[in-house]
Amino acid sequence: MALLILGLILFLGVHSTRIFADGWRGAAIARIGPLPWKGLYSVVSLVGFVVLVWGFRQARHESLVLWVSPNWMRHVTALLMMVAFVLLAAAYVPGNWFKARLHHPMVLGVKVWAFGHLLANGALPDVVLFGAFLLWAVLSFSAARRRDRVAGTVYPPGNATGTALTVALGLVGWSVFAWLLHGPLIGVRPLG
């Protein structure tokens, strides 16, 4: 469990600079430059992610079960993951309604992903992992919306083409991950 927590601290810590230390972040970028900052950010993120995955795999073998979800909950989680994948796609597809209306769809996708997995998984490592990501996403979304208000950010309107492409890409991504990749990568086949 210690490795999982260390990985979460590294990964979510570096992703939390805009939440808790935006001024320091700006000063650091001004001091060392945007490319070195991105390089450092990427290295710490990657190390944190590797430690997080390694720690999660180890912690799952000796875990305390806090609750057992009913079998039908996996179907609810699967539906929520469709939403999460559409929101993830919305962060990158230009001219979609989700980004125009919600402004930060990737962070909302992380919220949905974490919440859905908490519904279906009650082992202690799952609760630590998904609970940490859910808390981070709530704080990140709130901080991003505050920054938008202060800056007067206006998001361009969405259109039918961008929105349809977003939904299509999200559903394709969900299908590939749920049916083909989740089992080999995570060790659980969510759809049987």
C-alpha positions as CSV (number, residue, x, y, z in Angstrom):
1,M,0.0,0.0,0.0
2,A,2.9,2.4,0.7
3,L,4.0,2.3,-3.0
4,L,0.5,3.0,-4.1
5,I,0.3,6.0,-1.8
6,L,3.8,7.2,-2.9
7,G,2.7,6.9,-6.6
8,L,-0.5,8.9,-5.9
9,I,1.5,11.6,-4.1
10,L,3.9,11.9,-7.0
11,F,1.3,11.7,-9.8
12,L,-1.5,13.7,-8.3
13,G,1.0,16.0,-6.6
14,V,2.5,17.2,-9.8
15,H,-1.0,17.4,-11.3
16,S,-2.1,19.6,-8.4
17,T,0.3,22.5,-8.9
18,R,-2.5,24.5,-10.6
19,I,-4.8,23.8,-7.7
20,F,-2.6,24.6,-4.7
21,A,0.4,26.5,-6.1
22,D,-0.5,28.2,-9.3
23,G,1.6,31.3,-8.5
24,W,4.6,29.1,-7.7
25,R,4.0,27.2,-10.9
26,G,4.0,30.4,-13.0
27,A,7.1,31.6,-11.3
28,A,8.9,28.3,-11.9
29,I,7.9,28.3,-15.6
30,A,9.2,31.9,-15.9
31,R,12.5,31.0,-14.2
32,I,13.3,27.7,-16.1
33,G,11.2,28.1,-19.2
34,P,8.2,26.2,-20.5
35,L,10.0,23.3,-22.2
36,P,12.1,22.4,-19.1
37,W,9.0,22.7,-17.0
38,K,7.1,20.4,-19.3
39,G,10.0,17.9,-19.3
40,L,10.2,17.9,-15.5
41,Y,6.5,17.7,-15.2
42,S,6.4,14.7,-17.6
43,V,9.2,12.8,-15.9
44,V,7.7,13.2,-12.4
45,S,4.2,12.3,-13.8
46,L,5.6,9.2,-15.6
47,V,7.6,8.0,-12.5
48,G,4.5,8.6,-10.3
49,F,2.3,6.7,-12.7
50,V,4.7,3.7,-12.8
51,V,5.0,3.6,-9.0
52,L,1.2,4.0,-8.7
53,V,0.5,1.1,-11.1
54,W,3.2,-1.1,-9.4
55,G,1.9,-0.2,-5.9
56,F,-1.7,-0.9,-6.9
57,R,-0.9,-4.3,-8.4
58,Q,1.0,-5.2,-5.2
59,A,-1.7,-3.9,-2.8
60,R,-4.5,-5.8,-4.6
61,H,-2.9,-9.1,-3.5
62,E,-3.2,-8.4,0.2
63,S,-6.3,-6.2,0.4
64,L,-9.0,-5.7,2.9
65,V,-12.5,-5.7,1.5
66,L,-14.5,-2.8,2.8
67,W,-17.7,-3.6,0.9
68,V,-18.9,-5.9,-1.8
69,S,-21.0,-4.4,-4.6
70,P,-23.8,-6.3,-6.2
71,N,-23.1,-7.9,-9.6
72,W,-25.4,-5.5,-11.4
73,M,-23.2,-2.6,-10.4
74,R,-20.6,-3.5,-13.0
75,H,-23.2,-2.6,-15.6
76,V,-23.8,0.8,-14.0
77,T,-20.0,1.3,-14.0
78,A,-19.8,0.3,-17.7
79,L,-22.3,2.9,-18.6
80,L,-20.5,5.5,-16.5
81,M,-17.3,4.6,-18.3
82,M,-19.0,5.4,-21.7
83,V,-19.7,8.8,-20.3
84,A,-16.1,9.2,-19.1
85,F,-14.7,8.2,-22.5
86,V,-16.9,10.7,-24.3
87,L,-15.8,13.4,-21.8
88,L,-12.2,12.4,-22.4
89,A,-12.7,12.7,-26.2
90,A,-14.4,16.1,-25.7
91,A,-11.2,17.5,-24.2
92,Y,-9.5,17.0,-27.6
93,V,-12.1,17.3,-30.3
94,P,-12.6,20.9,-31.4
95,G,-16.1,22.5,-31.7
96,N,-18.0,20.1,-29.4
97,W,-20.9,20.9,-27.2
98,F,-19.4,19.2,-24.1
99,K,-16.3,21.5,-24.0
100,A,-18.4,24.5,-24.8
101,R,-20.8,23.8,-22.0
102,L,-18.8,22.0,-19.4
103,H,-15.4,23.8,-20.1
104,H,-13.2,21.1,-18.5
105,P,-14.5,17.7,-19.8
106,M,-11.3,15.8,-19.1
107,V,-11.5,16.5,-15.4
108,L,-15.2,15.7,-15.3
109,G,-14.3,12.4,-17.1
110,V,-11.8,11.6,-14.3
111,K,-14.6,12.3,-11.8
112,V,-17.0,9.9,-13.6
113,W,-14.3,7.3,-14.0
114,A,-13.3,7.4,-10.3
115,F,-16.9,7.5,-9.0
116,G,-17.9,4.6,-11.3
117,H,-15.1,2.4,-10.1
118,L,-15.8,3.2,-6.5
119,L,-19.4,2.0,-7.0
120,A,-18.1,-1.4,-8.3
121,N,-14.9,-1.9,-6.2
122,G,-14.8,-2.0,-2.4
123,A,-11.3,-3.3,-1.7
124,L,-9.1,-0.9,0.3
125,P,-6.6,-0.3,-2.6
126,D,-9.5,0.5,-5.0
127,V,-10.9,2.9,-2.5
128,V,-7.6,4.6,-2.0
129,L,-6.8,4.8,-5.7
130,F,-10.2,5.9,-7.0
131,G,-11.0,8.0,-3.9
132,A,-7.8,9.9,-4.4
133,F,-8.6,10.5,-8.1
134,L,-12.1,11.6,-7.3
135,L,-11.0,14.0,-4.6
136,W,-8.3,15.4,-7.0
137,A,-10.9,15.8,-9.8
138,V,-13.3,17.7,-7.6
139,L,-10.6,20.1,-6.5
140,S,-9.1,20.4,-9.9
141,F,-12.5,21.2,-11.5
142,S,-13.3,23.8,-8.9
143,A,-9.9,25.5,-9.3
144,A,-10.2,25.5,-13.1
145,R,-13.6,27.1,-13.0
146,R,-12.3,29.8,-10.6
147,R,-9.4,30.5,-12.9
148,D,-11.9,30.8,-15.8
149,R,-14.0,33.3,-13.9
150,V,-11.1,35.4,-12.9
151,A,-9.7,35.4,-16.5
152,G,-13.1,35.9,-18.1
153,T,-12.5,32.9,-20.3
154,V,-15.1,32.4,-23.0
155,Y,-15.3,29.0,-24.6
156,P,-16.3,28.8,-28.3
157,P,-19.7,27.3,-29.0
158,G,-20.1,23.7,-30.0
159,N,-21.5,22.4,-33.2
160,A,-23.3,19.2,-34.3
161,T,-20.3,17.9,-36.3
162,G,-17.8,18.3,-33.4
163,T,-20.3,16.9,-30.9
164,A,-21.1,13.8,-33.1
165,L,-17.4,13.2,-33.6
166,T,-16.8,13.5,-29.9
167,V,-19.5,10.9,-29.1
168,A,-18.3,8.6,-31.8
169,L,-14.7,8.7,-30.7
170,G,-15.6,8.3,-27.1
171,L,-17.7,5.2,-27.8
172,V,-15.1,3.7,-30.0
173,G,-12.4,4.3,-27.3
174,W,-14.7,2.8,-24.6
175,S,-15.4,-0.2,-26.8
176,V,-11.8,-0.9,-27.5
177,F,-10.8,-0.5,-23.9
178,A,-13.7,-2.4,-22.3
179,W,-13.7,-5.3,-24.7
180,L,-10.0,-5.7,-25.6
181,L,-7.6,-3.8,-23.3
182,H,-9.0,-3.7,-19.8
183,G,-8.5,-7.5,-19.2
184,P,-4.9,-7.7,-20.4
185,L,-3.8,-4.4,-18.9
186,I,-5.8,-4.4,-15.6
187,G,-6.5,-8.1,-15.1
188,V,-10.3,-7.6,-14.9
189,R,-12.7,-8.2,-17.8
190,P,-15.5,-5.8,-16.9
191,L,-17.9,-7.1,-19.6
192,G,-17.3,-10.8,-19.1
